[in-house]
Amino acid sequence: MKIITGFIEKHFWAVLVAGILLGLWPLADIDASPIVPKLLLGMMLFLAYLKIDALEIIENMKNFKMMAWISFVFMIAIPLLFYFPFRLIDTELAMAILLLTAMPAGVSSPVLTDIAKGNISLSMSLVIATQLLAPFTVPMLFWLVDAGTVSIDKLLILRDIAILVFVPMIISQFVKRILPRTVEKTQHLFTSLNVLILFSFVYITISSQREVILGNPAGVIWKLAVLYVVFILLHIIGYVICPVKGKENRIAVAIGAAYMNNGLAIVLAVSYFSPEILVLMVLSEIPWNTLLAPFKKVAARL
């Protein structure tokens, strides 16, 4: 079992790329209910939170000014910084980029930070802080930009994000309190299980938009080019805005900025946004899953 889980963890990128490829050429058509992505995301968050003592991380956030600054940049400044230039090009594209960049740091950020030799504890703190802020900042951003041309219900977005973020967190901490030994004994399985769940998530979401993606290759290539530029800029911004010295800290902040919870963005896009925006959220899985290795090599030389 350890050999299998170790292989999955080490080659997680191959598993996720396989999910993308199988989604584009599925073995069978998938007609999943809109609730399925929400359930899968909830499962991933639950397993990730089992590895983190959320209350302890919150208590250990000693540098409040640093956390407040980074959270503000992540959740407010970066989304608006990208939104307004893209609005000059295309309103719907701007909305898609706003939704994507407004997402909190992905719960897999500590794992990715570990791979890139960054500060894991800082990464965990950023995950918790941004996840707690997301239910309030995301609806506020769409209110600030006055998204009147897009039919969305900001209160329902607030409700869904709150449920998706807080419910798995609360349940995970409750399970850790009543079954501490079971959680400790099985903890080595959580990362590989999350990779497999993420594989299912990627497969289902890509498969749901297969005809749109394959039906317009030129449009997909253009959108992917835009997404790669956005993700590369997020790495750079995250690396330079870190207010504390040390490469490990900068790597942690860069990964928090670039590896957002795009699964949550996909779930919200399914429920509240147009198919075009959903396609962009689904395509974001490709740069999300392929840029860590180049970033690790670049960061090692800085």
N, C-alpha and C positions, 0 to 999 in steps of 0.2 A: 504493500500500500504506500509506504514512504517513497519507494522508487517512482510510482505513478504520480503522486502528489508533487514530488520534487521536480519531475519532468514538466508537469503542467505549469508550475510556478516559474521555472527557468525559461520555458518557451511559451509564456503566456501570449506574447505578440503573435506567434504562429497560430495559436488557437483562435485569437480574435480575427486575424486575417482570413482564416478558414471560414469563420462565421460570415464575413463580408462576401467572400466568393460563393459560398453555398446559398447565401441570400439572393445573390444575383442569378444563380442557376440552381434553384431549389430542386430537391429530389421529389417534393410534392408541394402543391400549392398550399400556402398557409393563409387561413382566413380567421385570424385570432381576434377575439373580442378586445375592445379598447382597454378593458380592465387588466388584461394579461401583462402589458408592459408595466403597469402600476404595481402589480403583485411581484413581478420579477425585481423591480427596483426596490421595493420594500424588503424583499428577501436579502438583496445585496447589502442594503443599509443595515439590516439587522445583524448579519454576520460580521460586517465591518465594526459596528458598535460593540459587539461582544469582545473584540480585541482591544477596546479602548474604554477606560474608566472615565466617562464624560465628566462626571462631577469633579474628579481629581484634576483633570486637565483644566477645567474652568477655574478651579481654586488656585492652580499653579500659574495662571496668567498674571505674573507679577508686573510685567512691563505694560501697563495699561495704555500708555501713550503710543507705544509701538504697535500694539494690537489694533488700537483704534485707527491709526494712520493706515496700516495695511488693509484693514477691513474696508475703510472708506474708499481707498484706491480700487480695491477689488470689486466692490459691490455698487459703487456710484460713479467714480471718476472714469474708470476704463470703459464701462458700457456707454457712457455719454460721449467719451472721446472718440469712440468708433462710430457711434450712431450718426452724429451730425455730418461728418464727411460723406458717409455712405448715403445719407438722405439726399444729397445733391445728385447722386447717380440714380438711385432707385429706392422708393419708399419701402417697398416690401422687403428688399434686400437689407435695408437699414433696420427694419423691425426684426428680421431674422438674426442679424448680428447682435442687436440689442438683447434679444432673448438669450442667445448663446453666452454672451459675455457677462450677463447679469447673474448667471448661475453661481452657486457657491463652489468652493474648492471640492473636487471629487473625493469621495471617501477612500478611494485607492491612492490618494496623494502620499500618505506616509509610506506605502509600499514602494511607489515610484521614487520617492525621495531617498529611500534606503538604497535602491538600485543605483541611483545617481550620486550616492555618497554625500547626501545632504543632512541637515539637522532634522531628525525624525520628530523629536518632541515639539519643535516649533511648527512643523507641518501638521501634527495632530491638533495643536492649538488653533491653527488657522482653519482647519476643517470644521471644528466644533463652533468657532466664532462665526464663520460665514454661513454655516448651516442654520444657526440660530437666528441670524439676521435676514436670511433669504425670504421667509414668509412676509416680511414687512418691506424690504427694499425693492423686491421685484415688482409688486403692484404699484409702489410709489414711482418707480422709473417710468412705467407706462402712463401714469397720471401726469408726470412731469413733461413728457414729450407730447402729451395730448393726442394719444393714438386714436383719434376719432375716425380715421379711415379704416381701422381694423376692428372688426366686431369681436371684442373680448369683454368678459366680465371680470373685473379686477378683484372683486370680493370672492368669486369662485376660485380664482388663481390663488388668493391668499389662503382659502380653505384647503385646497388640494396640497399646496406646498407644506402647510402646517401639518397636515395629516401624514404626508409622505416623509417628512423630516422628524417630527416629534414622536409619532407612534412607534416606529422601529427603535428609536433611542430609548424610550421609556420601557418598552417590553424587554429590550436587551439588558438593560441595567437591572430589571426585576429578575430576569432569568439568572443573571450572574450572582444575585444575592441568594436565591433559593437553591441553585444547582452549581455552586462554585467548582466542585471537583469535576463534574461532568464537563463543564466549559473548559476547564484547564486541560483535561485529558484529550479533548477533541479539538483544541484550538489550532493544532498544526494542520487541520483539514480545511480551515475556514478560507484561506487564500485561494487554494485550488478549487474549492467549491464555488467561490465567487467568480473565478475565471470561467468556469463552466456555465454558471448562471448568466454571466455577461455574454458568453458565446451565444446562448439561447436568445438573449435580448437583442444582440446585434443581428442574428439570423432573422428573427421575426420582423424587426423594424426595417431591415434592408429588403427583405422579401415583400413586405407590404407595399413598397415603393418601386419594386423591380421594373415594372412596365414603364413608369415615368423615367427612371434612371436610364434604362437601355433604349428607350424610345427617342431620346435626345442626347446622344453622346457629346455633341459639341457644347450644348448647354451645361452638361455635367462637368466637362473638363474646365470650362470657364468658372463655374461655381467652386470647383475643387481648388483652382488656382487662387481664388479670392480667399478661401478658407485657410489654405496653407500660408498665405501672407499674414492673415490675422493671427494664426497660431504662432508663427515665428515672431511677430511683433509682441505677442503676449509673453513669450519667453524672455525677450529682451527687456520689456518694461518691468516684469516681475524681478528680474535680476538687478536692475539698477535702482528700483525704488526702495529696496530693503534699507531701513534706517540704522541697522546695526552691522558692524564689521564682521568679516569672516565669510569665506567661500561657502561653507556648509549652510549658513543662514540664507545667503543669496540663492543658493540652489533650491532650498525649501520654499522660498517665496516665489521664485520663478515657476516651479512646478505647481504651486497653488494657483497661480494666475493662469497658466496655460492648460492645466488638466482639470477643467471645471467639471461639474456634474452634468455632463451633456445628456445622460440618461434621463435626468429630470426635465431637461429642455425638450427631449423627444416626447415624454409623457404629456407635458403641457401643450406641445404643438399638436398632438393628436386630438386633444380636447378642445382647444380654443383658437387655433390658428389655421391658416389656409394650407392646402396641400403643398404649395410651393415652399412655404416656410418649413413644413415638416420634412420635405426632401433635403433641404439645407441642413436641418438638424441631424438627419440620418447620415448625410455625407460627412458631417463633422467627425464621425467615428473613424474615418480614414486617416486624417492628420493626427487625431488624438492617439491612434494606435501605432503610428509609424515614426513620430518625431522624437521619442525619448532617447533612442540609441544615438542619433546625431547630436542631440543636446548634451548627452553625457560626455561624448568625446570632446565637444567644444568646451564645456565647463571644466574638463580636466586640464585644458591647456591655458585657461584664464588665470 
